[in-house]
Amino acid sequence: MPLANKAGYGRRMKRTGTASIVIPASHEQVYAALLDPSALETWLPPDGMTGRILEFDPHPGGTFRMELTYLDGGEGKSSLNSDITEVTFIELVPATRILQQVVFESDDPLFAGVMTMTWSLGAAAGSAAVKIRADDVPPAVSPEDHARGLAASLRNLASHLAGRIPED
């Protein structure tokens, strides 16, 4: 059955994905990792992908472009085995929140539109509670794949920061 005929596909659906994790790091350390292009290349790609920052200009109205490449030769949205996203920074609240709009570069209309991503940092007993919320997820991104991807990125972020946090 063509994708456009499956239930829920072929029309724009409002869908939200969320994930959270508590990381034994300061809000400032987490916030810095969210805005460091080298760090993003390390932790943002979900399992089975690598990342490369193509452009990076972190200020409200600024953008970054990232290429995500499938390690197993998986089919990409932007090219044979990669996805390219363009992210616009809408709001940057130091050590508290980052609001972004994300666009996938794709000829497939099921990946069209703007997804809004909100990264929030809250208190958690000497750690940072990191929450991500994705609104208007493109309909071609399955809820299961999206949930796995968000969770993998947060686990990668925690692992990345664990390597940088000095021991007491």
Beta strands, then each sheet from edge to edge (+ up, - down):
strand 1: 16-23
strand 2: 49-56
strand 3: 63-70
strand 4: 82-93
strand 5: 97-104
strand 6: 115-124
strand 7: 127-135
sheet 1: 1+ 7- 6+ 5- 4+ 3- 2+
end
